Amino acid sequence: MNLGGIILFIKDMQRAIAYYRDVIGLHPDEEQPYSADSFFRFNTGQCKLCLHKAGKPNGGRQKIVFHVESVNDVHRNLKAKGLQLRPLKSEDGLAVFDIRDPEGNRIQFWGDY
């Protein structure tokens, strides 16, 4: 059994799509099964990140975690895009930091410095 996707329930689809695409740097999945006004899928490897329009969004009750090759590079890139970021933390010898998307969902990046 493999995990195929994670769905975040989103109130403002266009804002969320732009954030994950333009700020975080995710690439849209080539196959979009529905209208982008109601559902949008990003290619994040085997497990896809999906945004689903909903009247009652998730509201930050979960955390998405991305393993990246260089947490320093991601941190520097997001800071250059104007995000206010906390310094990197060290957990078990790995670098880690968290941010929130425009809807309050938590995103964590971890990996080598």
C-alpha positions in Angstrom: 0.0 0.0 0.0 1.3 3.4 -1.0 0.1 6.9 0.0 -1.1 8.5 -3.1 -2.0 12.0 -2.0 -2.7 14.5 0.7 -5.6 16.8 0.4 -5.8 20.2 2.0 -9.3 21.8 2.1 -8.9 25.4 1.0 -11.1 28.4 0.9 -9.3 30.6 -1.6 -8.0 28.3 -4.3 -6.3 30.9 -6.5 -4.3 32.3 -3.6 -3.3 28.8 -2.4 -2.3 27.6 -5.9 -0.2 30.7 -6.4 1.4 30.3 -3.0 2.4 26.7 -3.4 3.5 27.2 -7.1 5.2 30.7 -6.9 6.4 30.9 -3.3 7.1 27.3 -2.3 8.1 26.3 -5.9 6.0 23.2 -6.4 5.2 22.1 -10.0 1.6 21.5 -11.0 0.9 17.9 -11.8 0.6 17.4 -15.6 -2.8 15.6 -15.1 -5.4 17.8 -13.5 -8.6 15.7 -13.2 -10.9 18.6 -12.3 -11.4 22.3 -12.8 -8.7 24.3 -10.9 -11.5 26.3 -9.3 -12.4 23.2 -7.3 -9.3 20.9 -7.2 -5.7 21.3 -8.0 -2.8 18.7 -7.8 0.9 19.3 -7.4 3.6 16.8 -8.5 5.4 16.1 -5.2 6.7 12.6 -6.1 4.7 9.5 -5.4 2.4 11.3 -2.9 0.7 14.2 -4.6 -0.3 17.4 -2.7 -3.9 18.3 -3.6 -5.9 21.4 -2.9 -9.7 21.0 -2.7 -12.0 24.0 -2.5 -14.2 23.8 0.6 -16.4 26.2 2.6 -14.8 25.0 5.8 -11.0 24.8 5.3 -8.6 22.7 7.4 -7.5 25.8 9.4 -3.9 24.6 10.2 -4.8 21.4 12.0 -2.2 19.4 10.2 1.4 19.8 9.0 2.9 19.0 5.6 6.5 17.9 5.8 8.9 18.2 2.8 12.3 16.4 2.9 14.8 18.6 0.9 18.4 18.2 0.0 19.5 21.6 1.5 17.3 23.3 4.1 19.6 26.3 3.9 18.9 26.7 0.2 15.1 26.5 0.7 15.3 28.9 3.7 17.4 31.4 1.7 15.1 31.1 -1.3 11.9 31.7 0.7 13.5 34.6 2.6 14.4 36.2 -0.8 10.7 36.0 -1.7 9.9 38.2 1.3 8.8 35.7 3.8 9.6 36.4 7.5 11.3 33.2 8.7 12.5 32.0 12.0 16.2 30.8 12.1 16.8 27.1 11.3 16.6 24.6 14.2 18.6 21.5 14.6 16.8 18.2 15.3 18.7 15.0 15.5 21.5 16.5 13.4 19.2 17.7 10.7 18.1 21.2 9.8 14.4 22.1 10.1 12.0 25.1 9.9 8.3 25.6 9.7 6.1 28.2 7.9 2.4 28.6 7.4 0.5 29.0 4.1 -2.1 31.8 3.6 -4.8 29.5 5.0 -2.8 28.7 8.2 -1.7 25.2 7.2 1.7 24.3 8.6 4.6 23.4 6.3 7.9 22.0 7.5 11.1 21.6 5.6 13.8 19.2 6.9 17.0 17.7 5.7 20.7 18.4 5.6 21.9 21.9 6.2 
